[in-house]
């Protein structure tokens, strides 16, 4: 199944969504931010795009917020 790649705005929205989760995890475990956290963020974004490409998930076209308008 081939779908179009997410737009820059959609990728930015994915980053905005996962970044607080990474930061919360760091706080919970007393981990200081370093360059590996940016790499982790990039890998999670890449995994989400790969899931979208394979049809496992969909990404809304507006890039305004989460699916379902929440």
C-alpha positions as CSV (number, residue, x, y, z in Angstrom):
1,X,0.0,0.0,0.0
2,X,1.5,3.4,-1.0
3,X,0.4,6.6,0.6
4,X,1.8,10.1,0.2
5,X,4.5,11.2,2.7
6,X,3.3,13.4,5.5
7,X,3.7,17.1,5.0
8,X,6.3,19.1,7.0
9,X,3.4,20.5,9.1
10,X,2.2,17.0,9.8
11,X,5.7,15.8,10.8
12,X,6.0,18.9,13.1
13,X,2.6,18.0,14.7
14,X,3.9,14.4,15.3
15,X,7.0,15.9,17.0
16,X,4.9,18.3,19.1
17,X,2.8,15.3,20.2
18,X,5.7,12.9,21.2
19,X,8.1,15.5,22.6
20,X,6.2,15.9,25.9
21,X,6.0,12.2,26.3
22,X,9.8,11.9,26.1
23,X,10.2,14.8,28.5
24,X,7.8,13.3,30.9
25,X,9.7,10.0,30.8
26,X,13.0,11.8,31.4
27,X,11.4,13.6,34.4
28,X,10.0,10.4,35.8
29,X,13.3,8.6,35.7
30,X,15.6,11.6,36.5
31,X,17.3,11.5,33.1
32,X,19.0,14.6,31.9
33,X,18.5,15.7,28.3
34,X,21.3,15.1,25.9
35,X,21.7,14.6,22.1
36,X,20.4,11.0,22.3
37,X,16.9,12.4,23.1
38,X,16.8,14.2,19.8
39,X,17.8,11.0,18.1
40,X,15.0,9.2,20.0
41,X,12.5,11.7,18.8
42,X,13.7,11.4,15.2
43,X,13.4,7.6,15.4
44,X,9.9,7.7,16.9
45,X,8.8,10.1,14.1
46,X,10.4,7.8,11.5
47,X,8.5,4.8,13.0
48,X,5.2,6.7,12.9
49,X,5.8,7.6,9.2
50,X,6.7,4.0,8.4
51,X,3.4,2.9,10.1
52,X,1.5,5.4,8.0
53,X,3.2,4.2,4.9
54,X,2.3,0.6,5.6
55,X,-1.3,1.5,6.3
56,X,-1.2,0.7,10.0
57,X,-2.2,4.2,11.0
58,X,-3.6,7.3,9.2
59,X,-2.4,10.9,9.6
60,X,-5.1,13.6,9.2
61,X,-4.6,15.9,6.3
62,X,-5.1,19.2,8.2
63,X,-2.2,18.7,10.7
64,X,-4.1,20.8,13.1
65,X,-4.5,18.3,15.9
66,X,-5.0,14.6,16.9
67,X,-7.4,12.4,15.0
68,X,-10.9,12.9,16.2
69,X,-10.4,16.7,16.8
70,X,-9.4,16.4,20.5
